[in-house]
Amino acid sequence: MAIGLEHRIDEIDSRPDAVARDGLFWGFFSDKGAAGDVTLSEVFAEVQLPLIADKPLLKELTVNLAGRLTDHEYYGQNDTASAKIGYRPSEPFLIRATWGTAFRAPNNRELFLRPISGFTNIADPCYVPEDAQGGIQGPNPGGYIPELDLREPEVLANCRATGVDPTVAGTFNTANIYNTEVFNVGNLDLDPEESESFSYGFAYEQDFSNKFDLSLGMTYYSTKVENTVIEPSTGFVIGDCYGDEAGTGSSIFCGRIDRDLSNPLDPRIQFLDLGFINRDLERVRGIDYNLSFRDVIDLGVPVNFSVDLTANRNLETSLTFTNPDGTVDFERYEGEWGYPEWQAIGQARLNWDRWTFNWQTRYLGAVAQDPESVDEFDDISGISNTCLGPPDDELCRDLGETGSYMIHNLSLNYREDNWFLGVGVRNLEDKAPPLADATEVLGAKARPIGYGYDFYGRVFFVNASYNFDIGF
């Protein structure tokens, strides 16, 4: 059993010089620093109870209980707790489960950051894309060419709902990228983050043979975090507002965008609020798998052989926001770009004397854009990234999904007492990253397409090191 007390004062005092404070560094924001302090006191206790041991079908039954009470200057008293149980019906087999809550008050930067402002380039989704502008010399000078506009319908609907005509805005500009002011400051009205999680699973280590080692396990986990404190980027604010599938401009982030609507041809974003905000609910559920095997094989000489495999199945990755009008924006991402349902890493190793051979395999499951954003097969009459249009592609749908992806890495190492040499190859098969229609993937609020994919192709490498013993 352990019992403890803690009293802490957290202070932040950042004082930029006059040049940084007034934004006089070229390309840097005006940074006025941060100042403030927080006092908190905590009392905590933990007890581990070995309840039963060495009984039939009860080799071990252990319970661990813990709790903490926090008294925060700004957020009052908050309690957290955890419980763990481990049950062994026999020595090699463990069944386990955990439950716990957590609490995190906003840190000092999130509370006390002084105003930071500056300017940055943004891409305005409400401006007519360059390809769809008539231009000065184009087929429709100064006008709009709808068949060349590849934006998603929900983007156009959100622009209209927020007062912008997406078929007029920017028609005399050559690009939809321009400079705008952004702003951030600490927020004393933030709510603390709170989470609840639980897991259960098993672990098994074989004991029927001393010729090899084998262990495997599986764990189901579920975690939900309420009021996550986030600092949204310009791309996140703009993307969430205008990419919202409801098409009503009701995203909570639309209120952080200030436009000059006096000129329909050039309704520029004048100001973006990037201040800290609480995300309503974030939830992750999944299953972890792991397997490990060790043996010594006879290849004329004894060679140590091992295999390790870890895999994860993503059952749910979701975000929830409540909009100002009370509507709930709920998004699930499992199976979409950046969140494959399955991921795995496998590694095999041979070790003899000073030589080591490694073979690693990385696997990513298939992904696809949000099902609600998938286009129907239709006549293609304009430009598309993945459809040629008539006469080659009369009926076509932009490609917004990809199959599974796997790459292999090999290496051979030799080690002496004071030097090391290794050679190998990454992406043995020179596997290219998947291709998809850029407008479809972005329309599905995708994470970066490069997430987990290799952009360098096959790469050969040599690593060498030497340790010098220098005496004085």
C-alpha positions as CSV (number, residue, x, y, z in Angstrom):
1,M,0.0,0.0,0.0
2,A,1.2,3.5,-0.8
3,I,-0.3,6.9,0.3
4,G,1.0,10.3,-0.8
5,L,0.4,14.0,-0.6
6,E,1.5,16.6,-3.1
7,H,1.3,20.4,-3.3
8,R,2.4,22.1,-6.4
9,I,2.6,25.6,-8.0
10,D,2.9,25.6,-11.8
11,E,4.1,29.0,-13.1
12,I,4.7,30.2,-16.7
13,D,6.5,33.5,-17.4
14,S,7.5,33.9,-21.0
15,R,8.7,37.4,-21.9
16,P,9.7,37.9,-25.6
17,D,11.7,41.0,-26.5
18,A,10.2,44.0,-28.2
19,V,11.0,42.7,-31.7
20,A,9.1,39.4,-31.2
21,R,6.4,41.1,-29.1
22,D,5.5,43.5,-31.9
23,G,5.9,41.0,-34.7
24,L,8.9,42.7,-36.3
25,F,10.6,39.4,-37.3
26,W,9.9,38.8,-40.9
27,G,7.7,35.7,-41.3
28,F,7.0,35.4,-37.5
29,F,3.8,36.2,-35.6
30,S,3.5,38.8,-32.9
31,D,4.2,36.9,-29.7
32,K,3.4,38.6,-26.4
33,G,4.4,35.6,-24.3
34,A,2.5,34.1,-21.5
35,A,2.2,34.7,-17.7
36,G,0.3,33.1,-14.9
37,D,0.4,30.4,-12.2
38,V,-1.8,27.6,-10.9
39,T,-1.8,26.1,-7.4
40,L,-3.0,22.6,-6.8
41,S,-3.0,20.0,-4.1
42,E,-3.4,16.2,-4.4
43,V,-3.8,13.2,-2.1
44,F,-3.5,9.7,-3.6
45,A,-3.4,6.1,-2.5
46,E,-2.8,2.7,-4.1
47,V,-3.2,-0.8,-2.7
48,Q,-2.4,-4.2,-4.3
49,L,-4.1,-7.2,-2.9
50,P,-2.9,-10.7,-3.6
51,L,-6.2,-12.4,-2.7
52,I,-5.6,-16.0,-3.5
53,A,-2.6,-18.1,-4.7
54,D,-1.6,-21.7,-5.4
55,K,-5.1,-23.2,-5.3
56,P,-6.7,-25.5,-7.9
57,L,-7.7,-23.3,-10.9
58,L,-6.6,-20.3,-8.8
59,K,-2.9,-20.0,-9.2
60,E,-3.2,-16.3,-8.7
61,L,-5.9,-13.7,-8.1
62,T,-4.6,-10.2,-7.6
63,V,-6.5,-6.9,-7.4
64,N,-5.0,-3.4,-7.6
65,L,-7.0,-0.3,-6.6
66,A,-5.9,3.3,-6.8
67,G,-7.5,6.7,-6.3
68,R,-6.5,10.4,-6.4
69,L,-8.2,13.6,-5.3
70,T,-7.1,16.8,-6.9
71,D,-7.9,20.3,-5.7
72,H,-7.2,22.7,-8.5
73,E,-7.2,26.5,-8.1
74,Y,-9.4,27.0,-11.2
75,Y,-11.3,23.8,-11.5
76,G,-12.0,22.8,-7.9
77,Q,-12.0,19.2,-6.6
78,N,-11.8,16.3,-9.0
79,D,-11.3,12.6,-8.3
80,T,-9.9,9.8,-10.4
81,A,-9.7,6.1,-9.8
82,S,-8.5,2.9,-11.3
83,A,-9.0,-0.8,-10.8
84,K,-7.1,-3.8,-12.2
85,I,-7.6,-7.5,-11.8
86,G,-5.3,-10.4,-12.8
87,Y,-6.5,-14.0,-12.7
88,R,-4.3,-17.0,-13.4
89,P,-6.1,-20.4,-13.6
90,S,-2.6,-21.9,-14.3
91,E,0.9,-20.5,-14.3
92,P,1.2,-19.8,-18.1
93,F,-2.3,-18.3,-18.6
94,L,-3.3,-14.8,-17.4
95,I,-6.7,-13.2,-17.8
96,R,-6.6,-9.5,-17.0
97,A,-9.0,-6.5,-17.0
98,T,-8.6,-2.8,-16.2
99,W,-10.8,0.2,-15.7
100,G,-9.8,3.8,-14.9
101,T,-10.6,7.5,-15.2
102,A,-8.3,10.4,-15.8
103,F,-8.4,14.2,-15.4
104,R,-6.3,16.9,-17.0
105,A,-6.8,20.5,-16.3
106,P,-5.7,22.9,-19.1
107,N,-2.0,23.6,-18.9
108,N,-0.6,27.1,-18.3
109,R,-0.1,27.9,-22.0
110,E,-3.7,27.0,-22.7
111,L,-4.9,29.2,-19.9
112,F,-2.5,32.2,-19.9
113,L,-1.2,32.6,-23.4
114,R,-1.1,36.3,-24.2
115,P,-2.5,37.3,-27.7
116,I,-0.5,36.0,-30.6
117,S,-1.4,37.3,-34.1
118,G,0.2,37.1,-37.5
119,F,-0.5,36.4,-41.2
120,T,-0.4,33.2,-43.2
121,N,-1.5,31.9,-46.6
122,I,-4.7,30.0,-46.8
123,A,-6.5,28.1,-49.6
124,D,-10.1,29.4,-49.7
125,P,-12.5,26.5,-50.8
126,C,-15.2,29.0,-51.6
127,Y,-13.2,30.7,-54.4
128,V,-13.7,29.3,-57.9
129,P,-10.8,27.0,-58.7
130,E,-8.4,28.3,-61.3
131,D,-9.3,25.6,-63.8
132,A,-13.0,26.7,-63.6
133,Q,-12.3,30.4,-64.0
134,G,-12.9,32.0,-67.4
135,G,-10.0,34.4,-66.8
136,I,-9.3,37.4,-68.9
137,Q,-8.5,35.5,-72.1
138,G,-10.5,32.3,-71.4
139,P,-13.6,30.9,-73.1
140,N,-15.8,32.8,-70.6
141,P,-13.9,35.9,-69.6
142,G,-14.4,36.6,-65.9
143,G,-17.0,33.9,-65.6
144,Y,-17.5,30.5,-64.2
145,I,-17.1,27.1,-66.0
146,P,-19.2,24.7,-63.9
147,E,-18.1,21.5,-65.8
148,L,-14.5,22.2,-64.7
149,D,-15.3,22.7,-61.1
150,L,-14.2,19.6,-59.1
151,R,-15.3,20.8,-55.6
152,E,-17.6,18.5,-53.6
153,P,-21.3,19.4,-53.4
154,E,-21.1,19.9,-49.6
155,V,-18.3,22.4,-50.0
156,L,-20.5,24.5,-52.3
157,A,-23.5,24.2,-50.0
158,N,-21.5,25.3,-46.9
159,C,-20.1,28.3,-48.8
160,R,-23.6,29.4,-49.7
161,A,-24.9,28.8,-46.2
162,T,-22.2,31.2,-44.8
163,G,-23.0,34.0,-47.3
164,V,-20.6,33.2,-50.2
165,D,-21.6,32.4,-53.7
166,P,-19.0,29.8,-54.7
167,T,-19.6,30.3,-58.4
168,V,-18.8,34.0,-58.3
169,A,-16.1,34.4,-55.6
170,G,-12.7,34.8,-57.0
171,T,-13.7,34.6,-60.7
172,F,-11.2,37.4,-61.6
173,N,-8.4,36.0,-59.4
174,T,-5.9,33.5,-60.8
175,A,-5.6,31.5,-57.5
176,N,-7.7,30.8,-54.4
177,I,-4.7,31.2,-52.1
178,Y,-4.1,34.5,-50.3
179,N,-2.8,36.0,-47.1
180,T,-5.0,36.5,-44.0
181,E,-4.7,37.3,-40.3
182,V,-4.8,34.6,-37.6
183,F,-5.1,35.0,-33.9
184,N,-4.8,32.9,-30.7
185,V,-4.9,33.6,-27.0
186,G,-5.3,31.7,-23.7
187,N,-8.8,30.7,-22.5
188,L,-9.7,30.7,-18.8
189,D,-13.2,29.3,-19.8
190,L,-11.8,25.9,-21.0
191,D,-13.2,22.8,-19.3
192,P,-10.8,20.2,-18.0
193,E,-10.3,17.0,-20.0
194,E,-11.8,13.9,-18.5
195,S,-11.5,10.3,-19.7
196,E,-12.7,6.8,-19.0
197,S,-11.1,3.7,-20.3
198,F,-11.3,-0.1,-19.8
199,S,-9.6,-3.1,-21.3
200,Y,-9.7,-6.9,-20.9
201,G,-7.7,-9.7,-22.5
202,F,-5.4,-12.6,-21.9
203,A,-1.7,-13.5,-22.1
204,Y,-0.3,-17.0,-22.6
205,E,3.3,-18.2,-22.2
206,Q,3.7,-21.9,-23.1
207,D,5.3,-24.1,-20.4
208,F,5.0,-27.6,-22.0
209,S,8.4,-27.5,-23.7
210,N,11.8,-26.0,-22.8
211,K,13.0,-26.3,-26.4
212,F,11.3,-23.1,-27.5
213,D,9.5,-20.0,-26.1
214,L,6.0,-19.0,-27.3
215,S,3.8,-16.3,-26.0
216,L,0.7,-14.7,-27.3
217,G,-1.9,-12.3,-26.2
218,M,-5.0,-10.3,-27.1
219,T,-6.4,-7.1,-25.5
220,Y,-9.7,-5.3,-26.2
221,Y,-9.6,-1.6,-25.2
222,S,-12.0,1.3,-25.2
223,T,-11.2,4.9,-24.3
224,K,-13.3,8.0,-24.5
225,V,-12.1,11.5,-23.8
226,E,-14.5,14.4,-23.1
227,N,-13.6,18.0,-23.6
228,T,-10.2,17.4,-25.2
229,V,-8.4,20.7,-25.4
230,I,-7.3,21.4,-29.0
231,E,-5.5,24.3,-30.8
232,P,-7.0,24.1,-34.2
233,S,-4.9,24.9,-37.3
234,T,-6.0,27.2,-40.2
235,G,-6.5,24.1,-42.3
236,F,-8.6,22.3,-39.6
237,V,-10.9,25.4,-39.1
238,I,-11.5,25.9,-42.8
239,G,-11.8,22.2,-43.6
240,D,-14.3,21.5,-40.8
241,C,-16.5,24.4,-41.7
242,Y,-16.7,24.0,-45.4
243,G,-16.2,20.2,-45.6
244,D,-19.1,19.5,-43.1
245,E,-21.3,16.9,-44.7
246,A,-24.5,18.6,-43.5
247,G,-24.0,21.4,-46.0
248,T,-25.7,24.0,-43.7
249,G,-22.6,26.0,-42.5
250,S,-23.5,25.0,-38.9
251,S,-20.0,23.7,-37.9
252,I,-18.9,25.2,-34.7
253,F,-15.7,26.3,-36.5
254,C,-17.6,28.5,-39.1
255,G,-18.0,31.1,-36.3
256,R,-14.2,31.4,-36.2
257,I,-14.1,32.6,-39.7
258,D,-14.6,36.4,-40.4
259,R,-15.2,37.3,-44.0
260,D,-15.6,40.6,-45.8
261,L,-18.9,39.9,-47.6
262,S,-19.3,43.4,-49.1
263,N,-17.7,42.3,-52.4
264,P,-19.2,39.1,-53.8
265,L,-16.4,38.8,-56.3
266,D,-13.7,38.9,-53.5
267,P,-15.2,37.9,-50.1
268,R,-11.9,37.3,-48.5
269,I,-11.4,35.8,-45.1
270,Q,-10.1,38.7,-43.0
271,F,-9.5,36.9,-39.7
272,L,-9.3,33.4,-38.3
273,D,-9.7,32.6,-34.6
274,L,-7.3,29.7,-33.7
275,G,-8.0,29.9,-30.0
276,F,-8.1,26.9,-27.7
277,I,-11.4,25.0,-27.7
278,N,-12.8,21.9,-26.1
279,R,-13.7,19.0,-28.3
280,D,-16.9,17.4,-27.0
281,L,-16.0,13.7,-27.3
282,E,-13.3,11.6,-28.8
283,R,-13.6,7.8,-28.7
284,V,-11.3,4.9,-29.7
285,R,-12.0,1.2,-29.5
286,G,-9.9,-1.6,-30.8
287,I,-8.2,-4.9,-30.3
288,D,-4.4,-5.5,-30.0
289,Y,-2.9,-8.8,-30.9
290,N,0.7,-10.0,-30.2
291,L,2.7,-13.1,-30.7
292,S,6.3,-13.9,-30.0
293,F,8.3,-17.1,-30.8
294,R,11.9,-18.0,-29.9
295,D,13.9,-21.1,-30.8
296,V,17.4,-22.3,-31.6
297,I,17.7,-24.1,-34.9
298,D,20.5,-26.3,-36.2
299,L,22.0,-25.1,-39.5
300,G,25.3,-26.8,-39.0
301,V,25.8,-24.2,-36.3
302,P,23.3,-23.1,-33.6
303,V,21.3,-20.2,-34.8
304,N,18.9,-18.2,-32.7
305,F,15.6,-17.7,-34.5
306,S,12.8,-15.3,-33.4
307,V,9.5,-14.1,-34.8
308,D,7.5,-11.1,-33.4
309,L,4.1,-10.0,-34.6
310,T,1.9,-7.2,-33.4
311,A,-1.4,-6.2,-35.0
312,N,-4.2,-3.8,-34.3
313,R,-7.8,-3.8,-35.4
314,N,-9.4,-0.4,-35.3
315,L,-13.1,-0.9,-34.3
316,E,-13.9,2.8,-33.8
317,T,-12.3,6.2,-34.1
318,S,-14.9,8.9,-33.7
319,L,-15.2,12.6,-32.9
320,T,-18.3,14.5,-31.7
321,F,-18.9,18.2,-31.8
322,T,-22.1,20.1,-30.7
323,N,-22.8,23.0,-33.0
324,P,-24.1,26.4,-31.8
325,D,-27.6,25.5,-33.1
326,G,-27.6,22.4,-30.9
327,T,-27.1,19.9,-33.8
328,V,-24.5,17.2,-33.2
329,D,-21.7,16.7,-35.7
330,F,-20.6,13.0,-35.3
331,E,-17.8,11.6,-37.5
332,R,-16.4,8.1,-37.6
333,Y,-13.0,7.5,-39.3
334,E,-12.2,3.8,-39.0
335,G,-11.6,2.4,-42.5
336,E,-11.0,5.9,-44.0
337,W,-7.8,7.5,-45.1
338,G,-5.3,7.5,-42.3
339,Y,-7.3,5.1,-40.2
340,P,-7.1,1.6,-41.7
341,E,-9.1,-1.1,-39.9
342,W,-6.0,-3.3,-39.7
343,Q,-2.4,-2.5,-39.1
344,A,0.4,-5.0,-38.4
345,I,4.2,-5.2,-38.1
346,G,6.0,-8.6,-38.3
347,Q,9.7,-9.2,-37.8
348,A,11.8,-12.4,-38.2
349,R,15.4,-12.5,-37.0
350,L,18.3,-14.9,-37.3
351,N,21.3,-14.5,-35.0
352,W,24.5,-16.4,-35.2
353,D,27.6,-15.4,-33.3
354,R,28.2,-11.8,-34.4
355,W,25.9,-11.9,-37.4
356,T,22.2,-10.8,-37.4
357,F,19.7,-11.0,-40.2
358,N,16.4,-9.1,-39.9
359,W,13.3,-9.2,-42.1
360,Q,10.5,-6.8,-41.3
361,T,7.0,-6.5,-42.9
362,R,4.6,-3.6,-42.4
363,Y,0.9,-4.0,-43.4
364,L,-1.8,-1.4,-43.8
365,G,-5.4,-2.5,-44.5
366,A,-7.6,-1.1,-47.2
367,V,-9.0,2.4,-46.8
368,A,-11.7,4.4,-48.5
369,Q,-13.3,7.8,-48.4
370,D,-16.4,8.4,-46.2
371,P,-19.2,6.3,-47.7
372,E,-21.5,9.3,-47.6
373,S,-19.1,11.1,-49.9
374,V,-18.8,8.4,-52.6
375,D,-20.0,9.6,-56.0
376,E,-22.4,7.5,-58.1
377,F,-21.3,6.2,-61.5
378,D,-22.3,8.9,-63.9
379,D,-21.5,10.6,-67.2
380,I,-18.2,12.4,-66.9
381,S,-18.3,15.6,-68.9
382,G,-15.3,17.6,-67.5
383,I,-11.9,17.2,-66.0
384,S,-11.3,14.5,-63.4
385,N,-8.1,13.2,-61.8
386,T,-9.0,9.6,-62.3
387,C,-11.7,9.6,-65.0
388,L,-11.0,10.5,-68.7
389,G,-14.6,11.3,-69.6
390,P,-16.2,10.6,-73.0
391,P,-15.5,8.7,-75.1
392,D,-13.1,6.7,-73.0
393,D,-14.9,6.8,-69.7
394,E,-18.6,7.4,-70.3
395,L,-19.6,5.9,-66.9
396,C,-16.9,6.5,-64.3
397,R,-16.5,7.3,-60.6
398,D,-13.5,9.1,-59.2
399,L,-11.2,6.8,-57.3
400,G,-11.5,7.4,-53.6
401,E,-10.3,4.1,-52.1
402,T,-7.3,1.8,-52.2
403,G,-6.5,-1.8,-51.3
404,S,-4.2,-3.2,-48.6
405,Y,-0.5,-2.1,-48.7
406,M,2.5,-4.2,-47.6
407,I,6.2,-3.5,-47.7
408,H,9.3,-5.5,-46.7
409,N,12.6,-4.4,-45.2
410,L,15.8,-6.5,-45.0
411,S,19.1,-5.9,-43.2
412,L,22.3,-7.8,-42.4
413,N,24.5,-6.7,-39.5
414,Y,27.9,-7.7,-38.2
415,R,29.1,-6.5,-34.7
416,E,32.6,-6.6,-33.2
417,D,33.5,-5.3,-29.7
418,N,34.3,-1.8,-30.9
419,W,32.8,-1.6,-34.4
420,F,29.5,-2.3,-36.3
421,L,28.6,-2.6,-39.9
422,G,25.1,-3.1,-41.4
423,V,23.7,-3.2,-44.9
424,G,20.1,-3.5,-46.0
425,V,17.2,-2.4,-48.2
426,R,13.9,-0.7,-47.4
427,N,10.8,-1.3,-49.4
428,L,12.3,-4.4,-51.1
429,E,9.7,-4.6,-53.8
430,D,9.8,-0.9,-54.6
431,K,6.1,-0.7,-53.7
432,A,4.6,2.7,-54.8
433,P,2.1,4.5,-52.6
434,P,-1.6,4.1,-53.7
435,L,-3.1,6.6,-56.1
436,A,-6.5,8.2,-55.6
437,D,-8.5,11.2,-56.8
438,A,-7.3,14.2,-54.7
439,T,-10.7,15.9,-54.7
440,E,-12.5,12.7,-53.4
441,V,-10.0,12.0,-50.7
442,L,-9.9,15.6,-49.4
443,G,-13.7,15.7,-49.7
444,A,-13.9,12.9,-47.2
445,K,-11.9,15.0,-44.6
446,A,-9.0,12.6,-45.0
447,R,-5.9,12.7,-43.0
448,P,-2.6,13.0,-45.0
449,I,-2.5,10.5,-47.8
450,G,1.1,9.7,-46.9
451,Y,0.0,8.3,-43.5
452,G,2.0,5.0,-43.3
453,Y,2.9,4.9,-47.0
454,D,6.4,4.9,-48.4
455,F,7.2,7.8,-50.8
456,Y,10.9,7.0,-51.4
457,G,10.7,3.6,-53.1
458,R,13.4,1.1,-52.8
459,V,16.3,2.4,-50.7
460,F,19.7,0.7,-50.1
461,F,21.6,1.7,-47.0
462,V,24.9,1.1,-45.1
463,N,25.4,1.9,-41.4
464,A,28.8,1.8,-39.8
465,S,30.1,2.8,-36.4
466,Y,33.4,2.6,-34.5
467,N,34.0,3.2,-30.8
468,F,37.2,4.9,-29.9
469,D,38.8,4.4,-26.5
470,I,40.6,7.6,-25.7
471,G,42.4,7.9,-22.4
472,F,43.7,11.1,-20.7
